[in-house]
Amino acid sequence: MARVLVVEDEQTDRLILAGIVEGMGHEVYFASDGEQAFKTYMKMSIDVVVTDLLMPHVEGLEFIEELKTLFPEAPVIAVSGKGPDLLATAEDKGACAALSKPVDPEELVEAITKALPDRSILPVPKSKSVVRGNYRPLDEFEFEHKGRVRCIPAEGAIAADEAGDKLARTTEPLWDIRVDGASIGHVDANLHETKETVREAATKLIDELEA
């Protein structure tokens, strides 16, 4: 199983990309812009990055350039719906693949597979999405531990029943753990459903990262 960072500021696109990645059996991390992506990459030992190119704050092209300057071997897959010229620029800056939106799931699976250093240990692809029913919406909250910690539903989590039919197509629900605004990782909502257990898991995660 690989750690894949999805950098995307649009929630719908995040869910689509995450569903494909998790369908491959990989672990997904999220960032909404290049600045947050760089911090997550440094802290979470990311194996592959999938990034949009047009985002607020630090855009995808700038992020790719900075990341490849410090980590020349970092595999980066660029995605964009703004035309071939922008994707070509991303490849010039070091992206190993550039895919047009809407992303073809098979093309993304192939790109991630090629980007991983050891293809012999890749899991067998499974379903691209999970349909969950009878779920409990996740509510964000904060607590103090080595600076303010904020626990919010990650982009793969079900935060609301918008359709009203108690069914949603999504990835597995996760808590996004943030310290001073920066995402440091995720906690499985299936295993930690109460605020107390989430707090304990988040505290352990922070302590392990700072050890």
C-alpha positions as CSV (number, residue, x, y, z in Angstrom):
1,M,0.0,0.0,0.0
2,A,1.3,3.4,-1.0
3,R,0.7,6.9,0.5
4,V,-0.8,9.1,-2.2
5,L,-1.3,12.9,-1.7
6,V,-4.2,14.4,-3.6
7,V,-3.8,18.2,-4.0
8,E,-7.1,19.7,-5.1
9,D,-9.2,22.7,-3.9
10,E,-12.5,21.5,-5.4
11,Q,-14.4,19.1,-3.1
12,T,-16.1,17.1,-5.9
13,D,-12.8,16.5,-7.7
14,R,-11.1,15.5,-4.5
15,L,-13.7,12.8,-3.9
16,I,-13.4,11.5,-7.4
17,L,-9.6,11.3,-7.3
18,A,-9.6,9.8,-3.7
19,G,-12.2,7.2,-4.8
20,I,-9.9,6.0,-7.6
21,V,-6.8,6.0,-5.4
22,E,-8.5,4.1,-2.5
23,G,-10.0,1.8,-5.0
24,M,-6.4,0.7,-5.8
25,G,-5.9,-0.1,-2.1
26,H,-3.7,2.9,-1.3
27,E,-3.8,5.4,1.6
28,V,-5.0,8.9,0.7
29,Y,-3.9,12.3,2.1
30,F,-5.4,15.6,1.2
31,A,-4.3,19.2,0.6
32,S,-6.2,22.1,-0.8
33,D,-3.2,24.1,-2.2
34,G,0.5,23.8,-2.8
35,E,1.5,25.3,0.5
36,Q,-0.4,22.7,2.5
37,A,0.7,20.0,0.1
38,F,4.3,20.7,0.7
39,K,3.9,20.4,4.5
40,T,1.9,17.2,4.2
41,Y,4.5,15.7,1.8
42,M,7.3,16.5,4.3
43,K,5.5,15.1,7.4
44,M,3.8,12.0,6.0
45,S,6.4,10.3,3.7
46,I,4.2,10.5,0.6
47,D,5.0,8.1,-2.2
48,V,3.0,9.7,-5.1
49,V,1.5,13.2,-5.5
50,V,-1.6,13.8,-7.7
51,T,-2.1,17.6,-8.0
52,D,-4.4,20.0,-9.7
53,L,-2.7,22.9,-11.4
54,L,-5.0,25.9,-10.7
55,M,-5.5,26.5,-6.9
56,P,-5.5,29.4,-4.5
57,H,-2.4,30.5,-2.6
58,V,0.4,28.3,-4.0
59,E,-0.7,26.9,-7.4
60,G,0.2,23.4,-8.8
61,L,2.9,24.5,-11.1
62,E,4.8,26.3,-8.4
63,F,4.3,23.4,-6.0
64,I,5.7,21.0,-8.6
65,E,8.7,23.2,-9.3
66,E,9.5,23.6,-5.6
67,L,9.0,19.9,-4.7
68,K,11.1,18.7,-7.6
69,T,13.9,21.1,-6.7
70,L,14.2,19.6,-3.2
71,F,13.1,16.1,-4.1
72,P,14.0,15.4,-7.8
73,E,12.8,11.8,-7.6
74,A,9.4,12.7,-6.2
75,P,6.7,11.2,-8.5
76,V,4.1,13.9,-9.4
77,I,1.0,13.4,-11.5
78,A,-0.6,16.6,-12.8
79,V,-4.3,17.0,-13.6
80,S,-6.1,19.9,-15.1
81,G,-9.1,20.8,-17.2
82,K,-7.6,24.0,-18.6
83,G,-6.0,22.6,-21.7
84,P,-2.9,20.8,-23.0
85,D,-0.6,23.7,-22.8
86,L,-0.8,23.9,-19.0
87,L,-0.3,20.1,-18.7
88,A,2.7,20.3,-21.0
89,T,4.2,23.0,-18.7
90,A,3.6,20.7,-15.8
91,E,5.6,17.9,-17.5
92,D,8.4,20.4,-18.3
93,K,8.6,21.2,-14.6
94,G,9.0,17.5,-13.7
95,A,5.5,15.9,-13.6
96,C,5.8,12.2,-14.6
97,A,2.3,12.2,-16.1
98,A,-0.3,14.9,-17.0
99,L,-4.0,14.0,-17.3
100,S,-6.9,16.0,-18.5
101,K,-10.1,16.5,-16.4
102,P,-12.4,14.8,-16.1
103,V,-9.8,12.3,-15.2
104,D,-10.2,8.8,-16.8
105,P,-9.9,6.4,-13.8
106,E,-7.9,3.8,-15.9
107,E,-5.4,6.5,-16.9
108,L,-4.9,7.6,-13.3
109,V,-4.5,4.0,-12.1
110,E,-1.9,3.4,-14.8
111,A,-0.1,6.7,-14.0
112,I,0.1,5.9,-10.3
113,T,1.2,2.3,-11.0
114,K,4.0,3.5,-13.2
115,A,5.0,6.2,-10.7
116,L,5.5,3.8,-7.8
117,P,9.1,2.6,-7.4
118,D,8.2,-1.1,-6.7
119,R,5.4,-2.2,-8.9
120,S,5.7,-5.9,-7.8
121,I,4.1,-5.1,-4.5
122,L,1.1,-3.2,-5.8
123,P,-2.3,-4.4,-4.5
124,V,-4.9,-5.7,-6.9
125,P,-7.4,-2.9,-7.8
126,K,-10.8,-3.2,-6.2
127,S,-14.0,-1.2,-6.6
128,K,-13.4,2.5,-7.3
129,S,-15.9,3.8,-4.7
130,V,-17.8,2.7,-1.7
131,V,-21.5,3.2,-1.1
132,R,-22.2,3.7,2.5
133,G,-25.6,3.8,4.2
134,N,-26.8,4.5,7.8
135,Y,-23.9,6.7,8.5
136,R,-23.3,9.2,11.2
137,P,-22.2,12.6,10.1
138,L,-18.9,13.8,11.5
139,D,-18.7,17.1,13.4
140,E,-15.5,19.1,13.7
141,F,-14.1,20.0,17.1
142,E,-10.9,21.3,18.7
143,F,-8.7,20.5,21.7
144,E,-5.4,21.5,23.1
145,H,-2.3,19.3,22.6
146,K,1.1,20.9,21.6
147,G,-0.8,23.8,20.1
148,R,-4.4,23.9,19.1
149,V,-5.6,20.7,17.4
150,R,-8.6,20.8,15.0
151,C,-10.4,17.6,14.0
152,I,-12.6,18.0,11.0
153,P,-14.2,15.5,8.5
154,A,-11.6,14.8,5.8
155,E,-12.7,15.2,2.2
156,G,-13.4,11.5,2.0
157,A,-15.8,11.6,4.9
158,I,-19.5,12.0,4.7
159,A,-20.2,15.4,6.3
160,A,-23.9,15.7,5.4
161,D,-26.8,13.9,3.8
162,E,-27.3,16.3,1.0
163,A,-29.5,14.0,-1.1
164,G,-31.7,13.1,1.9
165,D,-31.7,9.4,1.0
166,K,-29.1,8.2,3.5
167,L,-26.8,7.0,0.7
168,A,-23.7,8.6,-0.6
169,R,-21.0,7.6,-2.9
170,T,-17.7,8.3,-1.1
171,T,-14.4,7.0,0.1
172,E,-14.0,5.7,3.6
173,P,-14.8,8.3,6.3
174,L,-11.8,9.9,7.9
175,W,-11.0,12.6,10.5
176,D,-8.5,15.2,9.2
177,I,-6.1,16.1,12.1
178,R,-4.7,19.6,11.9
179,V,-2.2,21.4,14.1
180,D,-1.9,25.2,13.7
181,G,-4.0,24.8,10.4
182,A,-1.7,22.3,8.8
183,S,-3.0,18.8,8.1
184,I,-0.7,16.1,9.7
185,G,-2.7,13.0,8.9
186,H,-6.0,11.1,9.2
187,V,-7.8,9.0,11.8
188,D,-10.2,6.3,10.7
189,A,-13.8,7.3,11.7
190,N,-14.9,3.7,11.7
191,L,-12.5,2.9,14.5
192,H,-12.8,6.2,16.4
193,E,-16.4,7.4,16.5
194,T,-16.4,9.5,19.7
195,K,-14.6,12.7,20.4
196,E,-12.7,11.0,23.2
197,T,-11.3,8.2,21.0
198,V,-10.6,10.7,18.2
199,R,-8.7,12.9,20.7
200,E,-6.7,9.9,21.9
201,A,-5.8,8.8,18.3
202,A,-4.9,12.3,17.2
203,T,-2.7,12.8,20.3
204,K,-0.9,9.6,19.6
205,L,-0.4,10.6,15.9
206,I,1.1,14.0,16.9
207,D,3.4,12.4,19.4
208,E,4.6,9.8,16.9
209,L,5.3,12.5,14.3
210,E,7.3,14.6,16.7
211,A,9.2,11.7,18.3
